[in-house]
């Protein structure tokens, strides 16, 4: 599915970026919320390579 014409993979990476920024700022609650959104969106990415890249990036956020 698309959000206002945006492919799910790009929305997923947008949330990944937000999660990474919140992690860097020490905001664990917001980090976790953005990670959850990104992971939910990752399930909707139909291209295996794109989904894998997104999931790999999400796995690096601590």
Helices and strands as residue ranges (DSSP letters): H 8-24, H 28-42, H 48-59
